[in-house]
Amino acid sequence: MLDSMRVSPIAQYSPTTLSMDVGRHDAPVSRRTLATAQLPLSQRMSTYPPHTGGIQILKKRIVVCCDGTWQDGIIVNARWKYTNVLRLARAVRHVDARVDPPVPQVVFYQSGIGSANNIYSHFIDGATGASLAEKVEEAYAFITQNYHPGDEILLFGFSRGAYTARMIASLIGKIGVLSRTEMDHFSEIYIALQQLGSQDDLKSDGSYVQTSERKKQLEILAKWTGPDSPGCKRAKGGPEGFSVKCVGVFDTVGSVGLPEEITRNTKMKKMFGFQSTELGPHIQKAYQALALNERRADFNCAKFEQTEAGRKKNQVLRQCWFTGCHSDIGGGYPEPDLANLTLAWMAAHIEDIICLDTAYLASLVEAVEPWGKLSPHDSCVGVFEIADRIQRQLPTEVDDPKTHEAIHPSVLQQTNLKDLTPELDEILNKNPSLVCKLLPLEDELRKNWKVTGTKTTAFPQPLSEAIKVHIPEAGDFRRWLGTILSRSRRISAAAPRLRSSHYYYGGAIASSLAAAYYYCVSRI
């Protein structure tokens, strides 16, 4: 657990003053800095809670960044391997000095599922999401350990890390923020919530069959859920009633990550699938970058859906479609152009509520094509060549009241848009106003966009050809697994970039190995 608790240095402060260790990372903020008077009331320093006994306690921001499958930014030393979650985590300044008094910003970076340095974790856990519950508990525990009433909570994630971030937000909506000592009960609370979500006791009228098991779980949760529960009171969120300041995600994937025709693991999918895609009214702002060109059915996106309660509270929801497959959106390819676009979009939307080192973010841009011109990568490689394909559901109306979707203007720079996404081409011809406008930070990046790199190829032949193996209907499945292992070892020996932490290289091979394992186990 400690390996993934990566916390940024925290500025030292007294009850009345705040002293900052001003180094390179805490250089002067950008010209978009806002004075306190210019900020909306909800973004200024909150009134100190009445139960502090008159002691002035500074509000802080707790920023949780959950990385995607096989991603571990701490052991990565090549910038092109950085995901957008890692980039954001490192761009958060220690202190937001734009407001008075300044606000400390504490960062928790969590490595992705399957990133531990062992075969089981990398191949099996990484492909099936077996430790997903542990990731949720770990990040939530960090929040409870550091939270004080009045603090702001911001959650970010990519892929199943995005799922983790949304699960944490959902937990806070249900049980609030438990105290350090109340965390003694977290396991039974979390298990009861998951068991309720996985039961087949929903009736046609939307009510539930009151089984003895369900009654038992509801009894466990009675003390810890509802507006009067201790955690919900603690996380009330001031006069606006928002207990979570922001949830920002890159292409949420709630699937266990393998083709269902191989795993047949519907029980695990149900256990960890969203009980609802509704955006809780306790979340003030939510942003999601979505992949236009992701075709794998098991990697279908989970959109946010706004409720009437959220709309009445002036909740902000923005979801934007970008050129690219799943990992183009979240980052990790040697050609990071498309990930640069989604990162700039996210940073532009959150820079008013979190102080970012935008100069650092700009330094990460290493483009290989002009702005918006890079073609999307093909994610249907390796074991995913046999996976079901889908066309993701694209928006058809401007600012849909439920999903608030738009198309990013960079998509129009694709020279073969009609061939890549014919559905979108048709939609935009009918409704061109679906294309949103660039925010100032995004436009600044576009104007300063420089092509500094070249396209790279990790293998002399397509990866799909390097590891393609016919799945037998019957026969020696152990020998088949051995064949995959043998071929993967040869690829590993020939390609130092094998551990590139994305699906096109290491991800596809790891998925193939896990698929072979589960296929053999289920058939032997």
C-alpha positions as CSV (number, residue, x, y, z in Angstrom):
1,M,0.0,0.0,0.0
2,L,2.8,2.4,0.9
3,D,4.4,2.0,-2.5
4,S,1.5,3.8,-4.2
5,M,1.1,6.6,-1.6
6,R,3.1,9.3,-3.4
7,V,2.5,12.6,-1.7
8,S,3.8,16.0,-2.7
9,P,5.7,18.0,-0.1
10,I,3.4,20.1,2.0
11,A,4.1,23.7,2.8
12,Q,4.6,24.3,6.5
13,Y,2.2,26.7,8.0
14,S,1.0,28.1,11.4
15,P,-2.5,28.8,12.5
16,T,-2.2,32.5,11.3
17,T,0.5,32.6,8.7
18,L,1.6,30.5,5.8
19,S,5.3,30.3,4.8
20,M,6.0,28.8,1.3
21,D,9.2,27.0,0.2
22,V,9.5,28.9,-3.1
23,G,11.5,26.9,-5.5
24,R,11.2,26.2,-9.3
25,H,8.0,24.4,-8.8
26,D,6.5,27.3,-7.0
27,A,7.6,29.9,-9.5
28,P,5.2,32.9,-10.1
29,V,1.9,31.8,-11.4
30,S,0.7,32.5,-15.0
31,R,-0.9,35.7,-16.1
32,R,-4.3,34.1,-15.8
33,T,-3.9,34.5,-12.0
34,L,-7.1,35.7,-10.3
35,A,-7.2,38.0,-7.4
36,T,-9.4,36.9,-4.5
37,A,-12.1,39.5,-5.3
38,Q,-12.3,38.2,-8.8
39,L,-13.0,34.6,-7.8
40,P,-16.6,33.4,-7.3
41,L,-17.7,33.1,-3.7
42,S,-17.5,29.3,-4.0
43,Q,-13.8,29.5,-4.9
44,R,-12.7,31.8,-2.1
45,M,-11.5,30.8,1.3
46,S,-14.4,29.1,3.2
47,T,-15.5,30.4,6.6
48,Y,-13.7,28.5,9.3
49,P,-15.8,25.7,10.8
50,P,-17.5,26.7,14.1
51,H,-16.3,23.6,15.9
52,T,-12.6,24.5,15.8
53,G,-12.9,26.3,19.1
54,G,-11.9,29.7,17.5
55,I,-8.6,28.3,16.2
56,Q,-8.0,29.5,12.6
57,I,-7.3,26.4,10.5
58,L,-6.3,26.9,6.9
59,K,-8.4,25.2,4.3
60,K,-6.4,23.0,1.9
61,R,-7.0,21.1,-1.3
62,I,-6.7,17.3,-1.3
63,V,-5.9,16.2,-4.9
64,V,-6.2,12.5,-5.7
65,C,-4.7,11.3,-9.0
66,C,-5.5,7.7,-10.0
67,D,-3.5,6.3,-12.9
68,G,-4.5,3.8,-15.5
69,T,-3.9,0.1,-15.8
70,W,-0.1,-0.8,-15.9
71,Q,0.8,2.8,-15.2
72,D,3.3,3.7,-12.6
73,G,4.8,7.2,-13.0
74,I,7.3,6.9,-10.2
75,I,9.3,4.2,-12.0
76,V,8.9,5.8,-15.5
77,N,11.9,7.8,-16.7
78,A,10.9,8.6,-20.3
79,R,8.6,11.6,-20.6
80,W,6.7,10.1,-23.5
81,K,5.4,7.4,-21.2
82,Y,3.8,9.9,-18.8
83,T,0.1,9.7,-18.6
84,N,-2.0,12.8,-18.3
85,V,-2.8,11.8,-14.7
86,L,0.9,11.8,-13.8
87,R,1.4,15.1,-15.7
88,L,-1.4,16.7,-13.7
89,A,-0.1,15.4,-10.4
90,R,3.3,16.9,-11.0
91,A,1.9,20.2,-12.2
92,V,-0.1,20.9,-9.1
93,R,1.7,23.6,-7.1
94,H,2.3,23.1,-3.4
95,V,0.4,26.3,-2.6
96,D,-2.2,28.4,-4.4
97,A,-1.0,31.9,-3.7
98,R,-3.7,33.5,-5.9
99,V,-6.0,33.7,-2.9
100,D,-5.6,35.2,0.5
101,P,-4.8,33.5,2.7
102,P,-2.9,31.0,0.4
103,V,-4.3,27.5,0.1
104,P,-2.0,24.4,0.5
105,Q,-2.5,21.8,-2.1
106,V,-1.7,18.2,-1.1
107,V,-1.3,15.6,-3.9
108,F,-1.8,11.8,-3.7
109,Y,-0.6,9.9,-6.8
110,Q,-1.8,6.3,-7.1
111,S,-0.2,3.9,-9.5
112,G,-2.5,1.9,-11.7
113,I,-3.8,-1.6,-11.4
114,G,-1.2,-4.2,-12.4
115,S,1.8,-1.9,-11.9
116,A,3.5,-3.9,-9.2
117,N,6.7,-5.5,-10.2
118,N,5.6,-9.1,-10.3
119,I,4.1,-11.4,-12.9
120,Y,0.8,-11.9,-11.2
121,S,0.1,-8.2,-10.8
122,H,1.3,-7.1,-14.2
123,F,-0.3,-9.9,-16.2
124,I,-3.3,-11.1,-14.3
125,D,-4.3,-8.3,-12.0
126,G,-3.6,-5.7,-14.7
127,A,-5.9,-7.5,-17.1
128,T,-8.7,-8.4,-14.7
129,G,-8.7,-5.5,-12.2
130,A,-8.6,-7.8,-9.3
131,S,-7.2,-5.2,-6.9
132,L,-9.6,-2.5,-7.9
133,A,-11.4,-2.5,-4.6
134,E,-8.0,-2.1,-2.8
135,K,-7.2,0.9,-5.0
136,V,-10.5,2.6,-4.0
137,E,-10.0,1.9,-0.3
138,E,-6.4,3.1,-0.4
139,A,-7.2,6.5,-2.0
140,Y,-10.3,7.0,0.2
141,A,-8.2,6.2,3.3
142,F,-5.7,8.9,2.3
143,I,-8.5,11.5,2.1
144,T,-9.9,10.5,5.5
145,Q,-6.4,10.7,7.0
146,N,-5.8,14.2,5.8
147,Y,-9.3,15.7,5.6
148,H,-10.6,18.5,7.8
149,P,-14.1,20.0,7.4
150,G,-13.9,22.8,4.9
151,D,-11.1,21.2,2.8
152,E,-11.7,20.8,-0.9
153,I,-11.5,17.3,-2.6
154,L,-10.5,17.0,-6.2
155,L,-10.3,13.6,-8.0
156,F,-8.6,12.8,-11.3
157,G,-8.1,9.5,-13.2
158,F,-7.5,7.7,-16.4
159,S,-9.0,4.4,-17.6
160,R,-9.7,2.2,-14.6
161,G,-8.1,5.0,-12.6
162,A,-10.9,7.2,-13.8
163,Y,-13.3,4.5,-12.6
164,T,-11.5,4.5,-9.2
165,A,-11.9,8.3,-9.0
166,R,-15.6,8.1,-9.7
167,M,-16.0,5.3,-7.2
168,I,-14.4,7.4,-4.6
169,A,-16.7,10.3,-5.5
170,S,-19.6,8.0,-5.3
171,L,-18.5,6.7,-1.8
172,I,-18.2,10.3,-0.6
173,G,-21.8,10.9,-1.8
174,K,-23.0,7.9,0.1
175,I,-21.0,7.9,3.4
176,G,-19.2,11.3,3.3
177,V,-15.7,11.4,4.7
178,L,-15.2,9.2,7.7
179,S,-12.9,10.2,10.5
180,R,-9.6,8.4,11.0
181,T,-11.1,6.2,13.8
182,E,-14.3,5.5,11.9
183,M,-12.2,4.0,9.2
184,D,-12.1,0.9,11.4
185,H,-15.5,0.1,10.0
186,F,-14.7,0.9,6.4
187,S,-14.3,-2.7,5.2
188,E,-17.7,-3.8,6.3
189,I,-19.3,-0.6,4.8
190,Y,-17.5,-1.0,1.5
191,I,-18.3,-4.7,1.2
192,A,-22.0,-4.1,2.0
193,L,-22.2,-1.4,-0.7
194,Q,-20.6,-3.7,-3.3
195,Q,-22.7,-6.6,-2.4
196,L,-25.9,-4.5,-2.7
197,G,-24.7,-3.4,-6.1
198,S,-24.1,-7.0,-7.3
199,Q,-27.4,-8.6,-6.3
200,D,-30.0,-9.8,-8.8
201,D,-32.9,-8.6,-6.7
202,L,-34.2,-5.6,-8.8
203,K,-37.9,-5.9,-9.6
204,S,-39.5,-4.7,-12.8
205,D,-41.0,-1.7,-11.0
206,G,-37.5,-0.5,-9.9
207,S,-37.9,-1.6,-6.3
208,Y,-35.8,-4.4,-4.7
209,V,-36.7,-7.8,-3.3
210,Q,-36.1,-7.5,0.4
211,T,-34.0,-10.7,0.9
212,S,-32.5,-11.5,4.3
213,E,-29.1,-10.8,2.9
214,R,-30.2,-7.4,1.6
215,K,-31.7,-6.5,5.0
216,K,-28.5,-7.4,6.7
217,Q,-26.5,-5.1,4.4
218,L,-28.9,-2.3,4.8
219,E,-28.7,-2.6,8.6
220,I,-24.9,-2.3,8.4
221,L,-25.2,0.8,6.2
222,A,-28.0,2.5,8.2
223,K,-25.6,4.3,10.6
224,W,-23.1,5.4,7.9
225,T,-25.4,6.6,5.1
226,G,-27.8,9.5,4.8
227,P,-27.4,13.3,5.4
228,D,-27.3,12.9,9.2
229,S,-24.5,10.2,9.2
230,P,-21.2,11.3,10.8
231,G,-19.3,11.2,7.5
232,C,-21.9,13.2,5.5
233,K,-22.1,15.9,8.2
234,R,-18.3,16.2,8.1
235,A,-18.2,16.6,4.3
236,K,-21.2,18.8,4.0
237,G,-19.2,21.2,1.8
238,G,-20.4,24.6,3.1
239,P,-23.5,26.6,1.9
240,E,-23.3,25.2,-1.6
241,G,-23.6,21.6,-0.3
242,F,-20.8,20.2,-2.6
243,S,-18.6,17.7,-0.8
244,V,-16.5,17.0,-3.9
245,K,-15.1,20.1,-5.6
246,C,-14.2,18.4,-8.9
247,V,-13.9,15.0,-10.7
248,G,-11.8,15.1,-13.9
249,V,-11.3,11.9,-15.9
250,F,-9.8,10.7,-19.1
251,D,-12.0,8.0,-20.8
252,T,-13.5,6.1,-17.9
253,V,-13.4,2.3,-18.4
254,G,-15.5,0.3,-15.9
255,S,-14.9,-3.0,-17.7
256,V,-12.5,-5.6,-16.3
257,G,-10.5,-5.0,-19.5
258,L,-10.6,-8.4,-21.4
259,P,-13.0,-9.6,-24.1
260,E,-16.0,-11.2,-22.5
261,E,-15.9,-14.1,-24.9
262,I,-12.6,-15.1,-23.3
263,T,-13.2,-14.3,-19.6
264,R,-16.9,-14.9,-19.3
265,N,-16.4,-13.1,-16.0
266,T,-19.8,-11.4,-15.8
267,K,-19.9,-11.6,-12.0
268,M,-16.8,-9.5,-11.6
269,K,-18.1,-7.0,-14.2
270,K,-21.3,-6.6,-12.3
271,M,-19.5,-6.3,-8.9
272,F,-17.3,-3.4,-10.1
273,G,-19.7,-2.0,-12.8
274,F,-21.2,1.4,-12.0
275,Q,-24.5,1.0,-10.2
276,S,-25.4,4.2,-11.9
277,T,-23.7,6.6,-14.3
278,E,-25.6,9.5,-12.7
279,L,-23.4,12.4,-11.6
280,G,-24.1,12.8,-7.9
281,P,-25.4,16.3,-6.9
282,H,-22.7,16.5,-4.2
283,I,-20.1,17.0,-7.0
284,Q,-19.6,20.7,-8.0
285,K,-17.7,20.2,-11.3
286,A,-17.1,17.2,-13.5
287,Y,-15.1,16.9,-16.7
288,Q,-14.4,13.9,-19.0
289,A,-12.3,13.6,-22.2
290,L,-13.7,10.8,-24.5
291,A,-12.1,8.8,-27.3
292,L,-13.8,9.0,-30.7
293,N,-11.8,6.1,-32.2
294,E,-11.9,3.5,-29.4
295,R,-13.7,0.4,-30.9
296,R,-13.2,-2.3,-28.3
297,A,-16.6,-3.2,-26.8
298,D,-14.9,-4.1,-23.4
299,F,-13.5,-0.6,-23.3
300,N,-16.7,1.3,-23.9
301,C,-16.8,4.6,-22.1
302,A,-19.0,5.4,-19.1
303,K,-20.4,8.9,-19.5
304,F,-21.5,11.1,-16.7
305,E,-25.3,11.8,-16.7
306,Q,-26.4,14.9,-14.8
307,T,-29.5,14.7,-12.6
308,E,-32.2,17.3,-12.0
309,A,-30.9,17.8,-8.5
310,G,-27.4,18.6,-9.9
311,R,-28.9,21.1,-12.4
312,K,-30.8,22.9,-9.7
313,K,-27.5,23.4,-7.8
314,N,-25.8,24.8,-10.9
315,Q,-23.5,21.9,-11.1
316,V,-21.0,22.1,-14.0
317,L,-20.6,19.1,-16.4
318,R,-18.5,19.1,-19.5
319,Q,-17.7,16.0,-21.6
320,C,-15.6,16.4,-24.8
321,W,-14.8,14.1,-27.7
322,F,-11.3,13.9,-29.1
323,T,-9.6,12.1,-31.9
324,G,-7.9,8.9,-30.6
325,C,-8.3,5.6,-29.0
326,H,-8.3,5.0,-25.3
327,S,-4.6,5.5,-24.6
328,D,-4.4,8.4,-27.0
329,I,-6.8,10.2,-24.6
330,G,-5.0,9.3,-21.4
331,G,-1.4,9.2,-22.6
332,G,1.3,6.6,-22.9
333,Y,2.1,6.4,-26.6
334,P,5.5,7.5,-28.0
335,E,3.6,10.0,-30.1
336,P,1.8,12.0,-27.4
337,D,0.2,14.7,-29.6
338,L,-3.4,13.6,-29.0
339,A,-2.9,13.2,-25.2
340,N,-1.4,16.8,-25.2
341,L,-4.7,18.1,-26.5
342,T,-6.8,16.4,-23.8
343,L,-4.4,17.5,-21.1
344,A,-4.6,21.1,-22.2
345,W,-8.4,20.9,-22.3
346,M,-8.6,19.5,-18.7
347,A,-6.0,22.0,-17.4
348,A,-7.9,24.9,-19.0
349,H,-11.2,23.9,-17.3
350,I,-9.7,23.4,-13.8
351,E,-7.1,26.1,-13.6
352,D,-9.5,28.4,-11.8
353,I,-10.0,25.9,-8.9
354,I,-6.5,24.5,-8.6
355,C,-3.2,26.2,-9.1
356,L,-1.2,24.5,-11.8
357,D,2.4,25.0,-13.1
358,T,1.3,25.6,-16.7
359,A,4.9,26.3,-17.7
360,Y,5.8,22.7,-16.7
361,L,2.8,21.4,-18.6
362,A,3.9,23.3,-21.7
363,S,7.4,21.8,-21.4
364,L,6.0,18.3,-21.7
365,V,4.6,18.9,-25.2
366,E,6.7,17.0,-27.7
367,A,4.7,16.8,-30.9
368,V,5.4,14.8,-34.0
369,E,2.7,16.3,-36.2
370,P,1.1,19.8,-36.5
371,W,-1.7,20.6,-34.0
372,G,-4.5,18.1,-34.3
373,K,-3.1,16.3,-37.3
374,L,-1.8,13.0,-35.8
375,S,-4.0,10.0,-36.7
376,P,-5.4,7.9,-33.9
377,H,-3.6,4.7,-32.9
378,D,-5.2,1.3,-33.4
379,S,-6.1,-0.3,-30.1
380,C,-7.5,-3.5,-31.6
381,V,-4.2,-5.4,-31.5
382,G,-3.0,-8.6,-29.7
383,V,-5.9,-10.4,-28.0
384,F,-8.2,-7.6,-28.8
385,E,-8.2,-8.5,-32.5
386,I,-10.8,-11.1,-31.7
387,A,-12.8,-8.8,-29.4
388,D,-16.2,-7.5,-30.2
389,R,-16.2,-4.1,-31.9
390,I,-18.6,-1.2,-31.3
391,Q,-19.2,2.4,-32.4
392,R,-19.4,4.6,-29.3
393,Q,-22.5,6.6,-28.9
394,L,-21.8,10.1,-30.1
395,P,-23.7,13.3,-29.3
396,T,-26.4,14.5,-31.7
397,E,-27.6,17.7,-30.0
398,V,-25.8,20.7,-28.6
399,D,-25.3,20.7,-24.8
400,D,-27.5,17.7,-24.1
401,P,-29.1,18.4,-20.7
402,K,-28.0,15.0,-19.4
403,T,-24.5,14.6,-20.7
404,H,-23.4,18.0,-21.9
405,E,-21.2,16.6,-24.7
406,A,-19.2,18.5,-27.4
407,I,-16.7,17.8,-30.1
408,H,-13.2,19.3,-29.7
409,P,-12.2,21.6,-32.6
410,S,-8.9,19.7,-33.1
411,V,-11.0,16.8,-34.5
412,L,-11.7,18.9,-37.6
413,Q,-7.9,18.9,-38.4
414,Q,-8.1,15.2,-39.3
415,T,-7.6,14.9,-43.0
416,N,-9.4,11.6,-43.2
417,L,-12.2,12.3,-40.7
418,K,-14.8,10.8,-43.0
419,D,-13.0,7.5,-43.2
420,L,-12.1,7.4,-39.5
421,T,-15.4,8.3,-38.1
422,P,-18.1,8.5,-40.8
423,E,-20.9,8.8,-38.2
424,L,-19.3,11.9,-36.7
425,D,-18.8,13.4,-40.2
426,E,-22.5,13.0,-40.8
427,I,-23.5,14.4,-37.4
428,L,-21.3,17.5,-37.9
429,N,-22.7,18.2,-41.3
430,K,-26.2,18.4,-39.7
431,N,-25.1,20.2,-36.5
432,P,-21.7,22.0,-36.8
433,S,-22.4,23.9,-33.6
434,L,-21.5,20.7,-31.7
435,V,-17.9,21.8,-32.0
436,C,-16.9,23.7,-28.9
437,K,-14.5,26.7,-28.7
438,L,-10.9,26.6,-27.3
439,L,-10.3,28.1,-23.9
440,P,-7.5,30.6,-23.5
441,L,-5.0,28.0,-22.2
442,E,-5.7,25.7,-25.1
443,D,-5.4,28.4,-27.7
444,E,-2.1,29.4,-26.1
445,L,-0.9,25.8,-26.6
446,R,-2.1,25.8,-30.2
447,K,-0.3,29.0,-31.1
448,N,3.0,27.7,-29.5
449,W,2.7,24.2,-30.9
450,K,6.0,23.0,-32.2
451,V,6.9,19.7,-33.9
452,T,10.0,18.5,-32.1
453,G,9.9,14.7,-32.4
454,T,9.5,12.0,-35.0
455,K,7.2,9.0,-35.2
456,T,8.7,5.9,-33.7
457,T,8.1,2.2,-34.2
458,A,9.0,-0.2,-31.3
459,F,8.7,-3.3,-33.4
460,P,9.8,-4.1,-37.0
461,Q,6.4,-5.7,-37.6
462,P,2.9,-4.9,-36.2
463,L,2.5,-6.2,-32.7
464,S,-0.6,-8.0,-33.7
465,E,1.5,-10.2,-36.0
466,A,4.2,-10.7,-33.4
467,I,2.0,-12.3,-30.8
468,K,-1.0,-13.6,-32.9
469,V,-1.8,-17.1,-31.9
470,H,-4.7,-19.2,-33.1
471,I,-7.1,-20.1,-30.2
472,P,-7.8,-23.8,-30.5
473,E,-11.3,-25.2,-30.0
474,A,-9.8,-28.1,-28.2
475,G,-6.4,-29.6,-27.5
476,D,-3.4,-28.8,-25.4
477,F,-4.2,-25.4,-23.9
478,R,-1.2,-25.5,-21.7
479,R,1.0,-25.8,-24.8
480,W,-0.9,-22.8,-26.3
481,L,-0.1,-20.7,-23.2
482,G,3.5,-21.7,-23.5
483,T,3.6,-20.6,-27.1
484,I,2.3,-17.1,-26.1
485,L,4.9,-16.9,-23.3
486,S,7.7,-17.9,-25.5
487,R,6.8,-15.4,-28.2
488,S,6.4,-12.7,-25.7
489,R,9.8,-13.4,-24.2
490,R,11.4,-13.0,-27.7
491,I,9.6,-9.7,-28.2
492,S,10.8,-8.6,-24.8
493,A,14.4,-9.5,-25.6
494,A,14.2,-7.6,-28.9
495,A,12.4,-4.6,-27.7
496,P,13.6,-2.7,-24.6
497,R,10.5,-0.6,-24.8
498,L,8.3,-3.6,-23.9
499,R,7.3,-2.1,-20.6
500,S,5.9,1.0,-22.2
501,S,2.8,1.1,-20.0
502,H,0.1,1.2,-22.6
503,Y,-2.0,-1.2,-24.5
504,Y,-0.3,-1.0,-27.8
505,Y,2.9,-2.6,-26.5
506,G,3.1,-4.1,-23.0
507,G,-0.6,-3.8,-22.5
508,A,-1.5,-5.9,-25.4
509,I,1.0,-8.6,-24.5
510,A,-0.1,-8.6,-20.9
511,S,-3.7,-8.9,-21.9
512,S,-2.8,-11.8,-24.2
513,L,-1.1,-13.6,-21.4
514,A,-4.0,-13.0,-19.0
515,A,-6.5,-14.1,-21.6
516,A,-4.6,-17.3,-22.2
517,Y,-4.5,-18.0,-18.5
518,Y,-8.2,-17.5,-17.9
519,Y,-9.1,-19.4,-21.1
520,C,-7.0,-22.4,-20.0
521,V,-8.3,-22.4,-16.5
522,S,-11.9,-22.2,-17.6
523,R,-11.5,-25.1,-20.1
524,I,-9.2,-27.6,-18.3
